[in-house]
Amino acid sequence: MKKQGKRKIRECVYCGEVRHVSREHVVPMCLFVQPYPPNLITVPSCDECNNAKSLNDDYLRDMLAVDIFGNQSSVAQGIFHNKVLSSQRQNSSVVARAATSSARLEPFYTKQGIYLGHYPSFPIDGNRVENTFSTLVRGLYYDARKKRFPARYRFEVFRHYPWDFKYIWQTFSGLHPNGPRILGNVFGCVFLSAQEDLFTTYWLFWFYERVLFSVSAMNPKFAQTEDSA
């Protein structure tokens, strides 16, 4: 690994190219408020990947801050008032623009059919969410195992609700996952790996102790087999 001034030349965790890199925060700094947790996660990333990731970082921040459950967090509320509304006034928030132009009140029910009220709803960019979480997986996997995640794996993102957490957590815990990795009251994750391919993984993410996602990362060979079944 060569140094040039304060920068280093090495493989970028995200794209795999050997370039000038800097330490990039895997879990976006914009999700936190000061004082920051002492265990923030960084990995070597090139400028191009850094810049692309920063756009999705803001999207994730705004999406979580306006979320029906995420906004119940005092941290997310502070971010909403100090960052999201500021971005809205500057017309730089993609989420705020979508909410302003497309939001409408819709009934919200649990899986059991219990009515929880009417809440504003607007479309979310599914491709952008998938790209955001695939980047998180790549950075977190490298931090955990010091190996770069291969390209071309297929990622699928699923949203869960807070009342599902106990069951999902029990399922993960019974399989002895890697983790948990927890950053204050903002972020946490665990993951499981397949025995036949350690990169084929299943992840559980939670933000602001209320917003829950699971992400599967599948080897393209396995994905092709599954699709043809």
Secondary structure, DSSP 4 states (H G I P E B T S, - for coil): -EEETTEEEEE-TTT--EEEEEEEESS-GGG--SSPPTT--EEEEEHHHHHHHHHHHHHHHHHHHTSTTGGGSHHHHHHIIIIIHHHHHTT--HHHHHHHHH-EEEEEE-TT--EEEEEEE----HHHHHHHHHHHHHHHHHHHHS-PPPTT-EEEEEEE-GGGHHHHHHHHHHT--EEEEEETTTEEEEEEEETTEEEEEEEEEEETTTEEEEEEEE-HHHHHHHHH-
